[in-house]
Amino acid sequence: MPRIVLALSLALALSCAHAAEKAKPAKQRSARPAEAAAARQGLTPANPLYVRMLPAEPTADDRARGIEEQQERAERLTLERRQLRESQRVASYTLFLAAGVAALFLVTAGLLGVAVVHMREARRAGRAAEAAASAAQESAAVAERTAVRQLRPYVLLLKAIPEIRGQDFIVNLIFKNYGQTPAYQVHTAAHLAIWKADEPFQPGEITKEHTLGSSSTIGPGGQLDASNKLNRPAWQMTLHQELESGVTRGYVNGKMFYSDSFGNEWVTTFQLVLGKDANGRWALAGAPDGNSAT
């Protein structure tokens, strides 16, 4: 029973509202025709109307154009993929080439370092070889000089005996070979000079051309008696007196020339002073200067 009463009440209310709406002026009723129509159709902001637009049926041209576009897209995609693969391949080649260049640089640097080391070692070895060669040459030269010194002859003046015969002044020179090998092509030359006692003696130059007679050979330990006749026309009693009184002084200077087994030439130079010995006989003694041997 209450439900019936409620339904009757709602129906009465709606009837009154509908009558009031119809009683409004026409102008007011048509103020919002769209909203009114929407309201009549049950459309509200909370329940909007959705409209679905269906595409038109494609024509044959549209289908052909779509197929062409799909083919173009496929070709473009294929081209892009090919370009991408080429780019990847070029990038791989570039990376490989860069790695090769880096490796070549490292190898070149290593080879350069090895070359520098080898060059230093070669220079060091060259200097060592030069030093060794120089030392060998020096050793050979020393050995040769030693051999020459050991094997060469040494001819020296052993003694000198003066003899006066009239105007001739004769000097018997005795030489001895103190070496271990013979002395070849022995030549002697000697000069007699009378010099004032208060003046320094200046001997004349003696060369190989001043030697007289044939050459001789003196064996090891052998002796050679070389008599030199020194002709002095001015050798008179006056000279005897001057020599004995010490006003003048007599000198005998000379040289001996000889060769060894190697062909080297040697010279012995001697300078003697004439005087009298303890027995009053003329004698020759070595002067302080002028005696040497090569």
C-alpha positions, 0 to 999 in steps of 0.5 A, spaced: 500 500 500 505 505 501 508 503 494 502 505 491 501 511 494 508 513 493 508 512 485 501 516 485 505 521 488 510 521 483 506 521 477 502 527 480 508 531 481 510 529 474 504 531 471 504 538 474 511 539 472 509 538 465 503 542 465 507 548 468 512 547 462 507 547 457 504 554 460 511 558 459 511 562 453 514 560 446 520 564 446 522 561 453 521 554 451 525 555 445 531 558 448 535 551 448 532 547 443 539 543 442 539 542 449 532 540 450 532 535 444 538 532 447 534 532 454 529 528 450 533 523 447 536 522 454 543 525 452 547 529 458 554 531 460 554 525 464 552 521 458 555 524 451 553 521 444 559 518 441 560 518 433 564 513 429 567 516 422 567 510 418 572 510 412 570 510 405 571 504 401 578 505 397 578 505 390 582 501 385 587 507 384 587 508 392 589 501 392 594 501 387 597 507 390 598 504 397 601 498 394 606 503 390 607 506 397 608 499 400 613 497 395 617 504 396 617 503 403 620 496 402 625 498 397 627 504 402 628 500 408 632 495 404 636 500 401 637 503 408 639 496 411 644 495 405 647 502 407 647 500 414 651 494 413 656 498 408 657 503 414 658 497 419 663 494 414 667 501 412 667 502 420 670 495 421 675 496 415 677 503 418 678 500 425 682 494 422 686 499 418 687 503 425 689 497 429 694 495 423 697 502 423 698 502 430 701 496 430 705 498 424 707 504 428 709 500 434 713 495 430 717 501 427 718 504 433 721 497 436 725 497 429 728 504 430 729 502 437 733 496 435 737 500 430 739 505 435 741 500 439 745 496 434 748 502 431 751 504 438 753 497 439 756 497 432 760 504 433 762 501 440 765 495 436 768 499 431 771 503 436 774 497 440 776 494 433 780 501 432 783 500 439 785 493 438 788 494 431 791 500 434 794 496 440 796 491 435 800 496 431 803 499 437 805 492 439 807 490 432 811 496 432 814 495 439 816 488 437 819 490 431 823 496 435 825 491 440 827 486 435 831 491 431 834 493 438 836 486 440 838 484 433 842 490 431 849 491 431 852 496 436 859 499 433 862 503 438 870 506 439 874 501 443 880 506 443 884 510 439 892 510 438 895 516 435 902 516 432 906 522 429 911 520 423 914 526 420 908 531 418 903 525 418 899 524 424 896 517 424 890 515 428 889 508 429 882 507 431 879 500 433 872 499 433 868 493 436 861 491 435 857 490 441 851 487 438 848 480 436 848 481 429 854 483 424 855 490 422 855 491 414 858 497 410 862 500 415 866 506 413 870 511 417 872 518 417 876 522 421 879 529 421 885 533 425 884 540 428 888 544 432 884 549 436 886 555 440 885 552 448 881 559 450 876 558 444 870 553 444 872 547 439 867 547 433 868 541 429 867 541 421 861 537 418 863 530 416 858 526 411 859 519 408 862 522 402 868 524 407 870 516 408 876 513 405 877 506 403 872 500 401 867 498 406 868 492 411 864 488 415 864 487 423 861 480 426 858 480 433 863 481 438 868 483 432 873 489 432 875 493 426 882 497 426 881 503 422 888 507 421 886 514 418 892 518 416 891 525 417 896 529 413 898 536 416 903 540 413 903 545 418 905 539 423 911 542 425 915 543 432 911 550 433 905 546 433 908 541 438 910 546 443 904 550 443 900 543 444 905 542 450 905 549 453 897 548 452 896 554 447 893 550 443 889 543 443 888 538 438 882 534 436 880 528 432 873 528 430 870 523 426 864 518 424 863 511 423 857 509 418 854 502 418 848 498 416 844 492 420 841 486 417 834 490 416 837 495 411 837 501 417 843 505 417 847 507 424 852 512 425 857 513 431 860 519 432 866 520 436 870 526 438 877 526 442 882 530 445 890 530 443 894 530 449 900 526 453 899 521 458 903 520 464 909 517 460 909 523 456 907 520 450 901 523 445 894 520 447 887 521 445 882 521 450 874 522 449 872 529 449 866 531 454 862 533 448 861 530 441 860 523 442 854 519 441 851 513 437 844 512 434 
